[in-house]
């Protein structure tokens, strides 16, 4: 059995395949997944799983060097923003790059995988840039 909190085999395998600089997106239930971008759909119902839980569990296995966040996330301030800010301050999300929500959606086309959560708070989306542990 695995020792980390992440139990989803498909998601764990996707993280294991990441290389330095690869992008993985965690999106709310409404975030579009571009054609050709693999999607791991975790959504069960509204709010399950939520964005913050998904992000924290993902971080238990993934080394992150930076993240992309939409200006709109800061403006609208969904509940998840407080946790994003705490994780950023703690160094777990690396350097932040701000862009428009449309630019974030465009960046999803280059993602190795996009994770769809059940989160229903607008602008609860983030793109994580994989780092290295050495």
C-alpha positions in Angstrom: 0.0 0.0 0.0 1.1 3.6 -0.7 2.2 5.7 2.3 1.0 9.1 0.9 -2.6 10.3 1.1 -3.2 10.1 -2.7 -5.2 7.0 -3.4 -6.3 7.7 -7.0 -4.1 5.4 -9.1 -4.6 7.4 -12.3 -3.7 10.7 -10.6 -0.7 9.2 -8.9 0.6 7.7 -12.2 0.1 11.1 -13.9 2.3 12.8 -11.2 4.9 10.0 -11.5 5.2 10.8 -15.3 5.7 14.5 -14.8 9.0 16.0 -15.8 10.6 19.3 -14.8 8.4 22.2 -16.1 5.4 20.0 -17.0 2.0 21.5 -16.1 -0.9 19.9 -14.3 -4.2 21.8 -13.9 -6.7 21.6 -11.1 -10.0 23.0 -12.2 -13.4 23.6 -10.8 -16.4 21.8 -12.2 -16.9 24.4 -14.9 -13.4 24.7 -16.2 -13.3 23.6 -19.8 -10.9 20.8 -20.8 -9.3 21.5 -24.2 -9.6 18.7 -26.8 -6.6 16.5 -26.6 -5.8 17.3 -23.0 -6.1 14.2 -20.8 -8.7 14.7 -18.0 -8.9 13.0 -14.7 -12.5 13.6 -13.7 -12.8 13.4 -9.9 -16.1 15.2 -9.7 -18.9 13.3 -8.0 -21.4 16.0 -7.1 -21.4 19.8 -6.4 -18.5 20.4 -4.0 -17.1 16.8 -3.9 -14.2 16.7 -4.1 -13.5 20.3 -3.3 -10.6 22.3 -4.8 -8.6 22.7 -1.5 -8.7 19.0 -0.6 -7.6 18.1 -4.1 -4.8 20.6 -4.1 -3.4 19.5 -0.7 -3.5 15.8 -1.6 -1.8 16.5 -5.0 0.9 18.4 -3.2 1.6 15.3 -1.0 3.2 13.7 -4.1 4.1 16.5 -6.4 7.1 18.9 -6.3 6.0 22.3 -7.5 8.3 25.1 -8.6 5.6 27.5 -9.6 2.0 28.1 -10.4 -0.3 30.0 -12.8 -3.3 31.8 -11.3 -5.9 34.0 -12.9 -6.2 37.7 -11.9 -9.9 36.9 -11.6 -9.2 34.5 -8.8 -7.7 37.3 -6.8 -10.6 39.7 -7.7 -13.4 37.3 -6.9 -11.6 35.7 -4.0 -13.3 32.2 -3.9 -12.9 30.4 -0.5 -10.0 28.4 -1.9 -7.9 31.6 -2.3 -7.1 31.7 1.4 -5.5 28.3 1.2 -3.7 29.1 -2.1 -2.2 32.2 -0.4 -1.2 30.1 2.7 0.5 27.5 0.5 2.2 30.1 -1.5 3.5 31.8 1.6 4.7 28.5 2.9 6.7 27.9 -0.3 4.7 24.9 -1.4 3.4 26.5 -4.6 6.6 28.2 -5.7 6.6 31.4 -7.7 3.3 32.8 -8.9 2.6 34.0 -12.4 -0.6 35.9 -12.9 -2.6 35.9 -16.1 -6.1 36.4 -17.3 -8.7 33.6 -16.9 -8.7 33.3 -20.7 -4.9 32.9 -20.7 -5.2 30.3 -18.0 -7.7 28.4 -20.1 -5.4 28.6 -23.1 -2.5 27.3 -20.9 -4.6 24.2 -20.2 -3.8 23.1 -23.8 -0.2 22.5 -22.8 -1.0 20.7 -19.6 0.1 17.0 -19.3 -3.2 16.4 -17.5 -6.2 18.4 -16.2 -8.0 17.4 -13.0 -11.7 18.2 -12.8 -13.0 18.6 -9.2 -16.6 19.0 -8.0 -15.7 22.6 -6.9 -18.5 25.0 -7.8 -16.9 28.3 -6.6 -16.0 30.3 -9.7 -12.3 30.8 -10.5 -11.1 27.9 -8.3 -8.5 26.9 -10.8 -4.7 26.6 -10.7 -2.0 25.4 -13.0 1.0 23.8 -11.2 4.4 23.7 -12.8 6.4 20.6 -11.8 9.7 21.1 -10.1 12.5 18.7 -9.2 13.4 17.3 -5.8 17.2 17.6 -6.4 
